Amino acid sequence: MVIVNYRAGQLANRLIHFSHFIANSKAFGYKLVYPFFQEYREFFEFGDPDFEEGRIQLDYPVGLLFIYRKIQQLIRSLEKRGKRVSSVFFREFHILSKNSLEDPFFNMRDPLFTAKACHKVLITNGWLYRDEESFGLYANEIRNIFTLKNHYRELVRKQIEESRKNADILIGVHIRRGDYKDFNYGSWYYEDEVYLKNMKSIEAFYKKNGKVCNFFIASNEKVPLKNFSGLNAKWEERHFIIDLYSLASCDYIIGPPSTYSGWAAFFGKVPLFHIESADSTIDERNITRFTPLS
């Protein structure tokens, strides 16, 4: 059994983090407890036998919860005394203390990790757990698990239907602000001019090929549409789950490096262009590589 003892940021981070654990648990057949997704459970179907039969859970088993809390108290007590904890009784701990962009991912297919996951109670802590091979293998199952419930799917459908009016191509634009002012030294916090430049490049490309292009803008801050005058752009204040899955329903996504646009691209199987710097420009080579014209 693996118990994930790590709150991986906000929704998109947790979707990706959780999904790698789901894929790994499916590949190696161990039970998984992921308690830090409960606040988002209302949005999703969780349509999968492993959830229905209890092999993957969002809640601690009642009997285990008491023991787990006691162990946590013991760990905190020992760590205050400067002692590193790797095991307590029959429980093992796997802790990734580094979580920066420069640090390498930990491959969860590591034989020692999977052996402990299958034969002991392994408590993990850290952001950098990944199993890319199993993630790819179980991609469709992951999409089924994190399909929106009907109510939210209908809200997304209405947004996309309105945004696609009179257009051949719908481009999703993720304008990330808020915490990005400080994250990674603010290098991915762009002014509207950066997005506008790339949006105009895309529009010009499709116009040359006889296609009309609309833009669906998703952002965690208010977007003044006057800054995008001349483009068929749509923005309004929406719930973050509607923005995320609307992006997944676009034909193409652009935005700064982010797990938010990354998840949307994965879920919707949508081509994604990351604006790596303010000088990044989408040109014909980028567009034709990711977007077929047919």
PELINUR-V569411 format. One record per residue. N is the residue number from 1. RES is the residue in one small letter. D_CENTER is the distance of its C-alpha to the mean C-alpha in Angstrom with 2 decimals. Layout:
n: {N:N}
res: {RES:RES}
d_center: {D_CENTER:D_CENTER}
//
This chain:
n: {1:2:3:4:5:6:7:8:9:10:11:12:13:14:15:16:17:18:19:20:21:22:23:24:25:26:27:28:29:30:31:32:33:34:35:36:37:38:39:40:41:42:43:44:45:46:47:48:49:50:51:52:53:54:55:56:57:58:59:60:61:62:63:64:65:66:67:68:69:70:71:72:73:74:75:76:77:78:79:80:81:82:83:84:85:86:87:88:89:90:91:92:93:94:95:96:97:98:99:100:101:102:103:104:105:106:107:108:109:110:111:112:113:114:115:116:117:118:119:120:121:122:123:124:125:126:127:128:129:130:131:132:133:134:135:136:137:138:139:140:141:142:143:144:145:146:147:148:149:150:151:152:153:154:155:156:157:158:159:160:161:162:163:164:165:166:167:168:169:170:171:172:173:174:175:176:177:178:179:180:181:182:183:184:185:186:187:188:189:190:191:192:193:194:195:196:197:198:199:200:201:202:203:204:205:206:207:208:209:210:211:212:213:214:215:216:217:218:219:220:221:222:223:224:225:226:227:228:229:230:231:232:233:234:235:236:237:238:239:240:241:242:243:244:245:246:247:248:249:250:251:252:253:254:255:256:257:258:259:260:261:262:263:264:265:266:267:268:269:270:271:272:273:274:275:276:277:278:279:280:281:282:283:284:285:286:287:288:289:290:291:292:293:294}
res: {m:v:i:v:n:y:r:a:g:q:l:a:n:r:l:i:h:f:s:h:f:i:a:n:s:k:a:f:g:y:k:l:v:y:p:f:f:q:e:y:r:e:f:f:e:f:g:d:p:d:f:e:e:g:r:i:q:l:d:y:p:v:g:l:l:f:i:y:r:k:i:q:q:l:i:r:s:l:e:k:r:g:k:r:v:s:s:v:f:f:r:e:f:h:i:l:s:k:n:s:l:e:d:p:f:f:n:m:r:d:p:l:f:t:a:k:a:c:h:k:v:l:i:t:n:g:w:l:y:r:d:e:e:s:f:g:l:y:a:n:e:i:r:n:i:f:t:l:k:n:h:y:r:e:l:v:r:k:q:i:e:e:s:r:k:n:a:d:i:l:i:g:v:h:i:r:r:g:d:y:k:d:f:n:y:g:s:w:y:y:e:d:e:v:y:l:k:n:m:k:s:i:e:a:f:y:k:k:n:g:k:v:c:n:f:f:i:a:s:n:e:k:v:p:l:k:n:f:s:g:l:n:a:k:w:e:e:r:h:f:i:i:d:l:y:s:l:a:s:c:d:y:i:i:g:p:p:s:t:y:s:g:w:a:a:f:f:g:k:v:p:l:f:h:i:e:s:a:d:s:t:i:d:e:r:n:i:t:r:f:t:p:l:s}
d_center: {23.92:20.84:20.04:16.91:18.25:15.42:13.52:10.30:10.16:8.78:6.73:3.11:4.68:6.44:4.79:4.48:7.68:9.27:8.93:10.78:13.28:13.76:14.52:16.77:18.53:19.26:20.59:22.83:23.67:23.18:22.38:19.10:18.85:15.59:17.02:14.31:12.61:15.87:15.36:12.81:14.86:16.96:14.53:14.09:16.74:16.05:18.47:19.15:22.35:20.85:19.75:23.02:25.14:23.62:22.44:18.95:19.24:17.58:21.01:23.35:26.44:29.22:31.43:28.81:27.60:30.97:31.23:27.74:28.60:31.85:30.28:27.90:31.03:32.78:30.03:29.95:33.73:33.93:31.37:33.41:36.27:34.39:34.01:30.98:30.19:29.26:30.74:32.44:34.68:32.89:29.37:27.68:25.18:22.70:21.54:19.60:21.01:19.48:15.98:16.60:15.39:18.69:18.54:18.19:15.82:17.70:18.24:18.23:20.80:23.27:26.37:27.14:23.72:23.81:27.47:26.87:23.95:26.36:29.51:28.75:26.54:24.05:22.23:19.33:18.19:15.81:12.40:13.39:13.74:12.90:14.69:14.04:17.18:16.46:12.86:14.71:17.53:15.76:13.23:15.27:15.57:11.85:11.79:14.89:13.64:10.85:13.28:14.28:17.75:20.56:21.02:17.60:17.78:21.14:20.05:17.53:20.40:22.77:20.66:20.29:23.94:25.13:23.12:24.44:28.06:30.47:27.86:27.37:23.97:21.10:18.97:15.76:15.90:13.23:15.54:13.90:16.59:17.13:16.03:15.84:19.62:19.77:16.62:17.70:21.12:20.10:20.07:17.18:18.67:20.56:23.36:23.60:26.01:23.43:21.37:24.72:26.05:23.28:23.37:27.13:26.92:24.87:27.25:30.27:29.17:28.79:31.92:33.86:32.85:33.97:30.65:29.57:26.15:24.40:21.43:18.83:17.74:14.81:15.16:15.10:18.82:21.77:22.37:26.11:26.52:29.90:28.20:27.11:30.51:31.65:28.29:27.33:24.32:23.01:21.37:21.83:20.47:18.06:15.94:12.29:11.44:14.00:12.82:9.28:11.02:13.94:12.21:11.36:15.13:16.39:18.23:16.69:14.12:15.08:13.87:13.63:11.38:8.05:4.38:5.02:7.36:5.98:3.97:7.29:9.31:8.56:9.19:12.12:13.36:13.82:15.18:13.43:15.57:14.46:17.20:17.85:20.80:22.97:25.26:22.83:24.25:23.23:26.39:27.68:26.67:22.96:23.19:25.38:23.35:20.24:21.90:24.93:27.65:28.98}
//
